[in-house]
Amino acid sequence: MAKKKASDPLQTEKSVGEILSKTDQFIDKYLKQILISVGAIILIVVGYIAFHNLYLIPKEKEAEVALFSGQTYFGNQQWEIALNGDSIDYIGFLDIIQDFKGTSSANLAKAYAGICQYRLGDYEAALENLKSYSGKDILFAAQVTGAIGDCYVNLGEVKEGINYFNKAAAKANSKLLSPIYLNKAAVAYESLGDYKSALDIYSTIKSKYPESQEANAVDKYIERAKTLIK
């Protein structure tokens, strides 16, 4: 059996030296770019921290004060004032959205503004604001989704409205809210003459949410839908 040739220490040392030399050359060549990249990352991080602490937090507090006044008008169903302000010391949801961009209050103001616009009959504008809202509160988000459905129905896009009513019911997953949106979907189906789909939803309300307010009168709607199915 042939003996394995021993490695040459000088050759090994030379190879290691070549590798280290190439590494040094790489560092020399790209050091400037590396330092620039690291510096850019540091600037971004520092800039974000400064933006958050020096701008966003104070803005958020100011926005919360403005939003509270709007919520009061909203709760009193003073839609126009809640939306556009009272010309005294409350600027309105629309201005809160513009003046406090990036804050959670501005995001919430989009939902409130959209509902106000819906109540005032401005469905296109309402859709724009309602769709731009993004929130983590499941029940409130479900109500916003349902309001989008209402806008579409009032714009004559009933099928799209039904789609959002079903989304709202599923998102809420609530014994209180889900049957409300399912009932809206069923009524919308009836307006399209699709009594089979309406019947399916009424039956779901009866079986899944028997204690809901919508279930109280659902039997007559079920019978009506059965009669109208051709």
Stockholm file with secondary structure:
# STOCKHOLM 1.0

chainA/1-230         MAKKKASDPLQTEKSVGEILSKTDQFIDKYLKQILISVGAIILIVVGYIAFHNLYLIPKEKEAEVALFSGQTYFGNQQWEIALNGDSIDYIGFLDIIQDFKGTSSANLAKAYAGICQYRLGDYEAALENLKSYSGKDILFAAQVTGAIGDCYVNLGEVKEGINYFNKAAAKANSKLLSPIYLNKAAVAYESLGDYKSALDIYSTIKSKYPESQEANAVDKYIERAKTLIK
#=GR chainA/1-230 SS CCCCCCCCHHHHHHHHHHHHHHHHHHHHHHHHHHHHHHHHHHHHHHHHHHIIIIIIHHHHHHHHHHHHHHHHHHHTTCHHHHHHCCSSSCCCHHHHHHHTTTSHHHHHHHHHHHHHHHHTTCHHHHHHHHHHCCCSCHHHHHHHHHHHHHHHHHTTCHHHHHHHHHHHHHHHCCTTTHHHHHHHHHHHHHHTTCHHHHHHHHHHHHHHCTTSHHHHTHHHHHHHHHHHCC
#=GC SS_cons         CCCCCCCCHHHHHHHHHHHHHHHHHHHHHHHHHHHHHHHHHHHHHHHHHHIIIIIIHHHHHHHHHHHHHHHHHHHTTCHHHHHHCCSSSCCCHHHHHHHTTTSHHHHHHHHHHHHHHHHTTCHHHHHHHHHHCCCSCHHHHHHHHHHHHHHHHHTTCHHHHHHHHHHHHHHHCCTTTHHHHHHHHHHHHHHTTCHHHHHHHHHHHHHHCTTSHHHHTHHHHHHHHHHHCC
//
